[in-house]
C-alpha cells in the first residue's frame, strides 16, 4: 500500500450538495481518499489536493 499526495481539478457543480460527491468520485479514480481539501476555485474549476492510498 502506498500513500500519495494528488492534485485534481473538477468543474464546479451547480449544486453545493453535489460537490462532496463529485470530489470523492474524482479522487476514487486515483485511489482511496483519506483526506482532501479544496485549495482554490477559479473560473468555475475546483482545485483539490488529497492524500490517497493505492495498492501497487
PyMOL commands that set and color helices and strands:
alter all, ss='L'
color gray80, all
select helices_A, chain A and resi 16-28
alter helices_A, ss='H'
color red, helices_A
select strands_A, chain A and resi 2-11+32-42+45-54
alter strands_A, ss='S'
color yellow, strands_A
deselect
rebuild
show_as cartoon
